[in-house]
């Protein structure tokens, strides 16, 4: 077959001018086509790669813009939570404030004609962030006096939680009630660690 190609080419070289012209034009067109194909194939692959990069960057920009759009709301939520935490920290009792807190509770009781039978400290319950100091009250007074007392204690800036309580009459015919309450006063664990150290 190689000899046929050589024979065909040698005949073409000796053949008419128009046949040589047609062959050369066809060869030129074929070489141009191959050259363009080779040249544009590399460009096309680069274009596809850049298109994929562009789509990836567009998706990344869209994700980042969504995050940025949510940022003001997240900052608002963060500041709100920070305010709540600071408010909760302010409601914790400092160790130095315990006597004045007990004095405030006693004054509220006296103002509402409550008779304190007994006030005792219970066990401390520790948590990661705070100490819960149990305080047992035994009081006497009528229902409205005790209700006003509880309302006034709830309005103190320190957090006082009435956990367990029981009510009974002092005597069967009496309006006076005997009120036993277990309350918890919360103190910062950090403050306790600083006082111990």
Backbone torsions as a table, in degrees:
resi	resn	phi	psi	omega
1	UNK	NA	-33.2	176.8
2	UNK	-60.8	-39.8	179.7
3	UNK	-68.3	-32.2	177.1
4	UNK	-66.7	-39.5	179.4
5	UNK	-66.3	-43.7	177.9
6	UNK	-62.4	-40.7	179.8
7	UNK	-64.7	-42.1	179.5
8	UNK	-65.7	-38.0	179.6
9	UNK	-71.0	-39.3	179.5
10	UNK	-68.5	-35.0	176.8
11	UNK	-68.5	-37.5	179.9
12	UNK	-65.5	-38.9	-179.9
13	UNK	-65.7	-29.6	-179.5
14	UNK	-96.9	-4.7	-176.0
15	UNK	-77.2	-173.3	-177.5
16	UNK	-65.5	157.9	-176.6
17	UNK	-65.6	-41.4	-179.1
18	UNK	-62.7	-34.9	178.4
19	UNK	-68.9	-40.7	177.1
20	UNK	-64.5	-39.1	179.1
21	UNK	-64.0	-44.0	179.2
22	UNK	-63.1	-43.4	179.8
23	UNK	-62.2	-46.3	-179.0
24	UNK	-64.6	-40.8	177.6
25	UNK	-64.1	-43.5	178.9
26	UNK	-64.0	-40.8	178.1
27	UNK	-65.2	-41.6	178.9
28	UNK	-63.2	-44.7	179.3
29	UNK	-63.7	-41.7	179.1
30	UNK	-63.5	-44.4	179.4
31	UNK	-66.4	-39.0	177.0
32	UNK	-62.7	-45.4	-179.6
33	UNK	-61.0	-45.8	178.9
34	UNK	-63.8	-39.6	179.2
35	UNK	-65.5	-46.5	178.0
36	UNK	-63.8	-42.8	179.6
37	UNK	-60.3	-45.7	-179.8
38	UNK	-64.6	-43.5	-178.4
39	UNK	-66.6	-48.5	-176.0
40	UNK	-77.2	-22.0	176.4
41	UNK	-63.9	-44.0	177.3
42	UNK	-64.3	-41.4	179.0
43	UNK	-65.8	-40.6	-179.1
44	UNK	-63.8	-42.5	178.1
45	UNK	-63.4	-41.5	177.0
46	UNK	-64.4	-39.3	178.2
47	UNK	-64.1	-43.0	178.3
48	UNK	-63.2	-41.0	178.8
49	UNK	-63.5	-43.8	179.5
50	UNK	-68.7	-33.7	176.4
51	UNK	-64.0	-42.8	177.6
52	UNK	-64.1	-41.4	177.5
53	UNK	-62.9	-41.6	179.6
54	UNK	-62.5	-43.1	178.9
55	UNK	-64.7	-40.9	178.3
56	UNK	-63.6	-43.7	178.6
57	UNK	-66.2	-38.5	178.7
58	UNK	-63.6	-41.2	178.3
59	UNK	-66.4	-40.9	177.8
60	UNK	-63.5	-42.5	178.1
61	UNK	-63.7	-40.8	179.2
62	UNK	-63.8	-43.2	177.9
63	UNK	-62.3	-45.7	-179.6
64	UNK	-65.6	-37.0	178.8
65	UNK	-68.2	-34.6	175.9
66	UNK	-66.1	-40.2	176.8
67	UNK	-64.1	-44.2	179.8
68	UNK	-64.7	-34.0	179.4
69	UNK	-68.8	-32.2	178.8
70	UNK	-82.5	-12.9	-175.3
71	UNK	-58.2	-47.1	179.1
72	UNK	-59.1	-40.5	178.6
73	UNK	-66.1	-41.3	178.7
74	UNK	-66.6	-37.0	176.6
75	UNK	-65.7	-39.8	178.1
76	UNK	-62.9	-44.3	178.6
77	UNK	-64.0	-40.7	179.1
78	UNK	-61.3	-47.2	-179.2
79	UNK	-66.4	-35.6	177.3
80	UNK	-64.5	-45.4	178.9
81	UNK	-65.3	-38.9	177.4
82	UNK	-62.3	-41.2	176.6
83	UNK	-62.6	-40.9	178.6
84	UNK	-64.2	-40.7	179.2
85	UNK	-65.0	-43.8	179.3
86	UNK	-64.7	-38.6	177.5
87	UNK	-64.5	-42.1	178.2
88	UNK	-64.7	-39.5	178.3
89	UNK	-64.9	-36.8	178.3
90	UNK	-67.8	-25.9	-179.4
91	UNK	-82.8	-8.5	175.5
92	UNK	-77.4	144.6	-176.5
93	UNK	-87.9	133.3	172.9
94	UNK	-79.7	153.2	-178.6
95	UNK	-59.4	-36.3	-179.8
96	UNK	-69.8	-21.7	-175.9
97	UNK	-89.7	-6.3	-177.3
98	UNK	-59.7	-46.8	179.2
99	UNK	-61.6	-41.2	-180.0
100	UNK	-68.9	-32.3	176.6
101	UNK	-66.1	-45.0	177.9
102	UNK	-63.1	-37.1	177.1
103	UNK	-63.8	-41.6	178.4
104	UNK	-62.5	-42.0	179.2
105	UNK	-63.3	-43.2	179.9
106	UNK	-64.3	-41.2	178.6
107	UNK	-63.6	-39.9	178.0
108	UNK	-62.6	-44.0	178.6
109	UNK	-62.2	-43.8	179.6
110	UNK	-63.6	-41.6	179.5
111	UNK	-60.5	-32.3	-178.6
112	UNK	-101.3	17.6	175.5
113	UNK	58.8	39.0	175.6
114	UNK	-88.7	138.8	175.2
115	UNK	-103.1	120.6	179.0
116	UNK	-86.2	113.5	177.1
117	UNK	-78.4	-41.6	-176.8
118	UNK	-162.0	142.8	171.3
119	UNK	-132.2	121.4	179.7
120	UNK	-135.2	151.2	175.6
121	UNK	-82.8	139.2	174.6
122	UNK	-100.2	-164.3	-178.6
123	UNK	-73.9	151.3	174.8
124	UNK	-86.7	138.1	174.6
125	UNK	-116.3	123.4	-177.1
126	UNK	-98.6	146.6	176.0
127	UNK	-131.3	170.5	-179.7
128	UNK	-60.5	-35.2	-173.1
129	UNK	-109.6	-18.1	-174.7
130	UNK	-151.7	165.9	171.0
131	UNK	-108.3	136.7	173.8
132	UNK	-103.5	113.3	-179.4
133	UNK	-97.1	115.9	-179.0
134	UNK	-79.9	138.9	-180.0
135	UNK	-136.1	120.7	-179.0
136	UNK	-100.2	125.4	177.7
137	UNK	-111.9	138.7	167.6
138	UNK	-124.5	116.9	-172.4
139	UNK	-124.9	161.0	172.2
140	UNK	-132.4	141.1	177.4
141	UNK	169.1	173.4	177.3
142	UNK	-83.6	173.7	-172.6
143	UNK	-58.4	-46.3	-176.6
144	UNK	-67.5	-37.2	177.1
145	UNK	-63.1	-45.4	-179.5
146	UNK	-66.2	-39.0	179.0
147	UNK	-64.6	-43.7	178.4
148	UNK	-66.0	-37.7	176.4
149	UNK	-59.7	-48.8	-179.1
150	UNK	-62.6	-39.3	179.0
151	UNK	-63.8	-44.5	-179.2
152	UNK	-66.9	-38.9	177.6
153	UNK	-64.2	-37.9	179.2
154	UNK	-65.6	-23.7	-179.1
155	UNK	-86.6	-3.7	176.5
156	UNK	-64.8	150.0	-177.8
157	UNK	-69.0	-23.0	178.2
158	UNK	-83.0	149.8	-178.2
159	UNK	-81.2	116.3	177.0
160	UNK	-126.2	123.8	-174.5
161	UNK	-113.0	117.1	174.8
162	UNK	-82.7	107.3	-173.6
163	UNK	-91.4	-58.0	-177.5
164	UNK	-120.8	138.7	174.9
165	UNK	-150.5	153.6	175.1
166	UNK	-138.4	147.5	-177.9
167	UNK	-127.2	134.8	174.2
168	UNK	-146.5	158.6	178.0
169	UNK	-77.2	144.7	176.9
170	UNK	-65.2	-43.0	174.3
171	UNK	-144.3	159.7	-175.5
172	UNK	-57.9	-32.6	-176.6
173	UNK	-98.6	3.6	-172.4
174	UNK	-93.3	147.4	172.8
175	UNK	-80.9	-20.6	-177.0
176	UNK	-70.8	141.2	179.5
177	UNK	-113.8	148.4	173.7
178	UNK	-103.1	124.4	-171.3
179	UNK	-123.1	119.3	176.3
180	UNK	-111.1	125.4	-176.4
181	UNK	-129.0	137.6	166.1
182	UNK	-107.4	116.5	-179.5
183	UNK	-113.5	153.1	175.8
184	UNK	-118.7	132.7	174.2
185	UNK	-111.4	132.7	-173.8
186	UNK	-103.6	133.0	-178.4
187	UNK	-125.4	144.4	-179.7
188	UNK	-63.2	131.8	176.8
189	UNK	-64.5	-35.3	179.4
190	UNK	-64.1	-42.6	179.7
191	UNK	-63.5	-40.3	179.7
192	UNK	-65.6	-40.6	178.1
193	UNK	-64.7	-38.4	179.1
194	UNK	-68.2	-39.8	179.2
195	UNK	-68.0	-35.2	179.4
196	UNK	-72.8	-31.7	-175.2
197	UNK	-85.8	NA	NA
